Amino acid sequence: MRDAVDDALKQVREGGSFSRALARPKVFPPLVVHLIASGEASGRLA
């Protein structure tokens, strides 16, 4: 999981979507990825 988060952070720094970056390695449950995507879309990720 730590490696997946590190890779996701690199992708976000390059302008990618956090939720897409977390979805790629298939480590996180789909619900978590969906909630993060909803937060990104609404601008209320915190």
C-alpha positions, 0 to 999 in steps of 0.5 A: 500500500505504501508503494501505491501511495508513493506512486500516486503522489508522484502522479498527482505532482505531475498533474494526474488525478489522485483517484485514478492514481489510486485505482491503478494498482488495485490495492484500495477498495473501489468504494475508497477510490469512488469517495476520493473521486467524489471529493475531487469532483466537488472540490472538498477532498479534505 
